[in-house]
């Protein structure tokens, strides 16, 4: 919700054209900022006509927009909190328990919890805060966070979502391709079984034994490729935006210890956690790391079971290598060389 309110502010106050183009080029934003801004202006003009406003239109200065946001921004936020009190199944109905938790008893339209004046971006929070700690500030106030450069807000949102989604996808691949809580590989990334006797070479094609593993690996391969492209488009802009952020003393101070996009992203809650507990192999977002490589969970089976009875091991391919009715991938590679 912090990011959403920041987007609303950008639309109302205005964003530099080059920043808009950079964000749209990333493919992360689903909605065209220009399109939304045009609709807002059209609505304002129609309201002016309905109220009979005459005379030349007022100058649409940045200062006027900022003043408008200063007045109405808190109301927009409180309206977003109010929306959380409505039931998902029946949006017209209010969940009184949730409303009481946010607004208290007979407290009017301003929430007690998550009030615009004092709500902060905190690590490991849920609900209205719903974000993790920002690397550019420990626990910034909402009003401070949404006033920051759209680029750094976007980078935080992108990085946070990337690390969460990457962890989620890797866990699913491990569930689909391994057994015994991930201790033994069951299927290759192409869905071939690793622990059953290989089929006879009789020209028939068997169905994949592990389609869920193959599907998860294929989906991850496409997803990580897209994310790498998004990242490459934005990381080089970091230094330029860092220089321009020097007018924001608080943000500039924080960025002094974060020299590049890699360092910035590593400090995000989900990404930092992956690095600390080893899930990211302590290399996530390093240039020489494996952040954007295809996961090893989707590698081919390390060995296959084969039928070594009745002369099935006779031949150059497996001769002398049928140990315990198994043949390894290296055996096949060696015979090809």
Order of alpha helices (4+ residues) and beta strands (2+ residues): alpha-alpha-alpha-alpha-alpha-alpha-alpha-beta-beta-alpha-alpha-alpha-alpha-alpha-beta-beta-alpha
